[in-house]
Amino acid sequence: MTDTPRLPEGYETSTDPARIDAGRVHRWLSTDAYWAMGRSREKQDLAIDGSLNFGVYDTLSGEQVAYARVITDRATFAWLCDVYVDPSVRGKGVGTALVAAVRDELRPCGLKRIMLATHDAHGVYAKLGFGPLERPDQWMVLVSE
């Protein structure tokens, strides 16, 4: 297991759903995240409501600066998705620390696997123990328009 990266001073992680700035999360994802471009606010709110949500917050202003959500049964499987770090704090280790917080929060559940998909952040996830599928030929997907 890899070390747990720490957030830079002045930031904190929370799973309190009341702290999620749903409008900000929707704006980030629907306008700047390749996997969620054009996602409706209604769809995003449903996703938030049905997920375990993680936020990173500036401790002085309370402003949310990063987000991730997990879909899980808390017994066997989890899907990590919608990981987003505001451009103003990128490069400070916020994203790596956020994903580590997710991993560490889920550790007591004893999940067999935590899955994710990424186009451009393999290095971030690899530092935290994620790797490619051992048998991608055994996985399938049903894609809807």
Buried (B, 14 or more C-beta within 10 A) or exposed (E): EEEEBEBEEEBEBBBEEEEBBBEBBBEBBBEEBEEBEEBEEEBBBEBBEEBBBBBBBBEEEEBBBBBBBBBBEEEEBBBBBBBBBBEEBEEBBBBBBBBBBBBEBBEEBEBEEBBBEBEEBEEBBEBBEBEEEEEEEEEEEEEEE
